[in-house]
Amino acid sequence: MKYIALVACFFTVAAAHAFSLSGTVNGVKDGKVYLQRFNNKMFTTIDSAVIENGRFTFKTKPVLPELYGITLNPSRSPYFLFLEDSNIEVALDTARYFRNTKVTGSSAQDVYNNWQQHSDVKLDELIKANPASLATAYIFYRYYTYRTTPEEIERGISLLDPSLQQTQYVNVLKQLPTTLRSVEVGKKAPDFVIADTEGRQVHFKDQLGKKYVLLDFWASWCGPCRAENPNLVRTYQQFKDKGFDIFAVSLDRNGDRDKWLKAIADDQLTWQHVSDLAFWNCEPAALYGVRAIPSNLLIAPDGTILARNLRGKELEAKLGELLK
């Protein structure tokens, strides 16, 4: 099914209404609803509204247009909500990861929800359908950058409407091609300093020189990372005595040190582990242009990047070739 253009209604809705945000919570008569601001894949609570007889209304007008989260529990992932200068009504249903939640009054939300039904759409088609929607910029930033080349990112930016060029999403997109080119296959792996599990500062360059090293980005909260860990354990056991090592950088959150250490123990990850516990503000992740995890780079003893995002049998085959 062809991806649907929804950009035209944005201007009609935005021009016709002043901002309001209210709604209902399915099956909940009292308590609070929390509004959270999005920044760099993280949500920070900025306001709350009391639920009275199943309804809530937020009093504060936030920065618009922008992506926010709405939830009953600020410690858990919220429902992603695009707010515009319009009257927005939310029928919040917390069951099954908000699957049955309905939103009216936000054209950017319509773009986002439409994309979720057609997430295999090509980047150019996504942008051309709704080039001025904030949701388009967000989807590009969040879901396409880990699988597009620097040239594709630059082309995508050029297709976006000028009104989006100073958003947080496009600002990240503009920097990313330079970063990705600096760590592409054939380039030397840049050094960084970070704390290990004992709090000691470690230089990544000190891990190089004798073995092929897999620089692995993961986190204890990342389901796909944890699912991949048994494959890494198997590969490590097979090649560790033949010239292979792993250096794991965790994107765990500040305050979740114990969860990080427990995941290392539970998954039996017996190689070097480091983290700045900065979540998506992780400095090594930014240095290497990591936009999704699990992510990895295979690095030669001389520091040359050989491959990116090899997993399972692909990684085993590559190491078998290098370590005959």
C-alpha positions in Angstrom: 0.0 0.0 0.0 1.3 3.4 -0.9 2.5 5.7 1.9 -0.1 8.5 2.4 0.7 12.2 2.3 -0.8 14.0 5.3 1.1 17.3 5.3 -1.7 19.5 3.9 -3.9 19.2 7.0 -1.2 20.4 9.3 -1.6 24.0 8.3 -5.4 23.9 8.4 -5.5 22.5 11.9 -2.7 24.6 13.3 -4.2 27.8 12.0 -7.7 27.1 13.3 -7.1 26.4 16.9 -5.2 27.5 20.0 -3.4 24.7 21.9 -5.2 22.4 24.4 -4.4 18.9 25.5 -7.0 16.8 27.3 -8.4 13.3 27.3 -9.5 10.2 29.0 -7.8 7.2 30.5 -9.5 3.8 29.8 -10.5 2.1 33.0 -8.9 4.7 35.3 -11.0 7.2 37.3 -8.3 9.0 39.4 -4.5 9.5 39.7 -2.2 11.5 37.5 -1.1 11.6 33.8 2.4 12.8 33.2 3.6 14.8 30.2 7.3 14.2 29.2 9.5 16.1 26.8 11.6 14.2 24.3 15.3 14.8 23.8 17.9 12.5 22.4 15.8 9.3 22.8 15.1 10.2 26.4 12.0 11.6 28.1 11.9 14.1 31.0 8.7 14.8 32.9 7.6 18.5 32.5 4.0 18.5 33.7 1.3 16.4 35.3 -2.5 16.5 35.3 -4.9 15.1 37.8 -7.4 12.5 36.5 -10.9 13.4 37.6 -13.8 11.0 36.7 -11.6 9.5 34.1 -10.6 12.8 32.4 -7.5 15.0 32.5 -6.5 18.4 31.1 -3.0 19.9 31.0 -2.9 23.6 31.9 0.6 24.5 30.7 1.3 25.1 27.0 4.6 23.3 26.1 7.0 24.2 23.3 5.3 23.5 20.0 5.5 21.6 17.7 7.4 18.8 19.4 7.4 15.2 20.4 6.2 14.4 23.9 5.4 11.3 25.9 2.3 10.8 28.0 2.1 8.1 30.7 0.7 7.1 34.0 4.1 5.9 35.2 7.0 8.2 34.4 9.5 5.4 35.1 8.2 3.5 32.1 8.2 4.1 28.4 5.4 6.6 27.5 3.0 6.8 24.6 4.7 8.9 21.9 2.6 12.0 21.3 3.2 14.7 18.7 1.8 18.1 19.9 1.0 21.0 17.7 -0.8 24.4 18.2 -4.2 22.8 18.0 -6.9 21.2 20.2 -5.7 17.7 20.9 -7.7 15.0 22.5 -6.2 11.7 23.7 -8.1 8.5 24.6 -5.3 6.9 26.5 -5.4 3.1 26.8 -2.4 1.8 28.8 -2.9 -1.9 27.9 -0.7 -3.7 25.5 1.9 -0.9 25.2 -0.8 1.8 24.4 -1.8 -0.1 21.3 -5.5 1.1 21.4 -4.7 4.7 22.3 -6.4 7.2 20.0 -5.4 10.8 19.3 -7.3 13.5 17.4 -6.2 17.0 16.5 -2.6 16.4 15.7 -1.7 16.0 12.0 1.9 15.0 12.9 0.5 12.2 15.0 -1.5 11.1 12.0 1.8 11.0 10.0 3.5 9.0 12.7 0.6 6.5 13.1 0.4 6.1 9.3 4.1 5.3 9.1 3.8 2.7 11.8 1.4 0.9 9.5 3.8 1.2 6.5 7.2 1.2 8.2 8.9 -0.4 5.2 8.5 2.7 3.1 11.7 4.0 1.5 13.2 7.1 3.0 12.7 9.3 -0.1 9.1 8.3 -0.3 8.6 9.0 3.4 9.9 12.5 3.1 8.3 13.5 -0.2 4.9 12.5 1.2 5.1 14.8 4.2 8.2 17.0 3.9 7.1 19.7 6.4 5.9 17.3 9.2 7.8 17.2 12.4 6.9 13.5 12.6 8.8 12.9 9.3 12.0 14.5 10.7 11.6 12.4 13.8 11.0 9.1 11.9 14.0 9.8 9.7 16.2 10.6 12.7 15.0 7.7 14.9 14.4 4.8 12.5 16.4 5.3 9.3 19.9 6.6 10.3 21.2 3.3 11.5 20.6 1.7 8.0 21.4 4.6 5.6 24.6 5.8 4.1 26.0 9.3 4.7 25.0 10.2 1.2 21.4 9.0 1.7 21.2 11.0 4.9 22.4 14.2 3.1 19.9 13.6 0.3 17.1 13.1 2.9 18.0 16.3 4.6 17.8 18.2 1.3 14.2 16.9 0.8 12.9 18.1 4.1 11.1 21.4 4.3 13.2 24.4 5.4 10.9 24.8 8.4 12.4 21.7 9.9 16.1 22.6 9.4 16.6 23.9 13.0 14.8 21.1 14.8 16.7 18.8 17.2 16.3 15.9 14.8 17.7 17.6 11.7 20.6 19.1 13.7 21.6 15.6 14.6 21.1 14.4 11.0 23.4 17.2 9.8 26.3 16.1 12.0 25.9 12.4 11.4 27.4 12.0 7.8 30.7 13.5 9.0 30.7 11.1 12.0 29.9 8.1 10.0 32.5 8.8 7.4 35.1 9.1 10.1 34.4 5.5 11.3 33.6 3.8 8.0 35.3 0.6 7.0 39.0 1.2 6.3 39.4 4.1 8.8 41.3 3.9 12.1 39.1 3.5 15.1 39.1 6.6 17.3 40.2 6.4 20.9 38.1 7.2 23.9 38.4 7.0 27.7 35.6 5.5 29.8 35.1 3.8 33.2 35.2 0.1 33.6 33.1 -1.9 36.1 35.5 -1.0 38.9 35.4 2.7 38.1 38.9 2.8 36.6 39.4 4.9 33.5 40.2 2.8 30.5 41.6 3.9 27.1 40.1 2.0 24.2 43.4 2.2 22.2 45.1 0.1 24.9 42.8 -2.8 23.9 44.3 -2.8 20.4 47.6 -4.1 19.1 47.5 -7.9 19.5 44.0 -9.2 18.7 41.0 -8.5 16.6 38.5 -6.6 18.8 34.8 -6.4 18.5 33.7 -3.0 19.9 30.2 -3.9 21.0 27.5 -1.4 22.0 24.6 -2.8 24.1 22.6 -2.2 27.3 21.0 -4.3 30.0 17.6 -2.8 29.1 17.9 -3.6 25.4 15.9 -6.8 24.6 17.6 -7.4 21.2 21.0 -7.0 22.8 20.3 -9.5 25.5 19.0 -11.9 22.8 22.2 -11.5 20.9 24.5 -12.1 23.9 24.4 -15.9 23.7 25.7 -15.7 20.2 28.5 -13.4 21.4 29.3 -15.8 24.2 29.5 -18.7 21.7 31.7 -16.8 19.3 34.0 -15.5 22.1 34.5 -19.0 23.4 35.3 -20.3 19.9 37.9 -17.6 19.0 39.2 -16.0 22.3 42.4 -18.2 22.2 43.0 -17.6 18.5 43.3 -13.8 18.6 39.8 -12.4 19.3 38.5 -10.2 22.1 35.4 -8.1 22.9 35.2 -4.6 24.4 31.6 -3.9 25.4 30.3 -0.4 25.9 27.0 -0.2 27.7 24.3 2.5 27.2 22.8 1.9 30.6 21.3 4.8 32.5 22.7 6.7 35.4 21.5 5.0 38.5 21.3 1.6 36.8 24.8 0.4 37.5 23.5 -2.6 39.4 21.3 -3.7 36.5 24.3 -3.4 34.2 26.5 -5.5 36.4 23.7 -8.1 36.9 23.2 -8.4 33.2 26.9 -9.0 32.7 26.8 -11.8 35.3 23.5 -13.3 34.2 24.5 -13.4 30.5 28.0 -14.7 31.4 29.8 -12.0 29.5 33.4 -12.6 30.5 35.1 -9.9 28.5 36.0 -6.2 29.2 33.0 -4.0 30.1 32.8 -0.2 30.3 30.1 2.5 30.6 29.6 6.2 31.3 26.0 5.3 32.4 24.8 8.2 30.2 22.1 6.3 28.3 21.9 7.9 24.8 24.3 10.6 25.8 27.0 7.9 25.8 30.1 9.6 24.4 31.6 6.6 22.6 28.3 5.9 21.0 28.2 9.4 19.6 31.8 9.2 18.5 31.1 6.1 16.5 27.7 7.3 15.1 25.7 4.6 16.9 22.0 5.2 16.4 20.6 1.9 17.5 21.7 -1.1 19.6 23.0 -3.8 19.5 25.7 -2.3 17.3 29.3 -3.3 16.8 32.5 -2.7 14.8 35.2 -5.3 14.1 38.6 -3.8 14.5 42.0 -5.2 13.4 45.1 -5.3 15.6 46.4 -2.2 13.9 43.2 -0.2 14.7 41.6 -0.4 11.2 37.9 -0.8 11.1 37.1 -4.0 9.2 33.3 -4.4 9.4 30.2 -3.1 11.1 27.3 -4.8 12.7 28.3 -8.4 12.1 26.2 -10.8 14.2 25.8 -14.5 14.7 27.0 -16.6 11.8 28.3 -13.6 9.9 30.7 -12.7 12.7 31.8 -16.3 13.1 32.4 -16.6 9.4 34.5 -13.3 9.3 36.6 -14.4 12.3 37.1 -17.8 10.7 38.4 -16.1 7.6 40.7 -13.8 9.6 41.9 -16.3 12.2 42.5 -19.4 10.1 
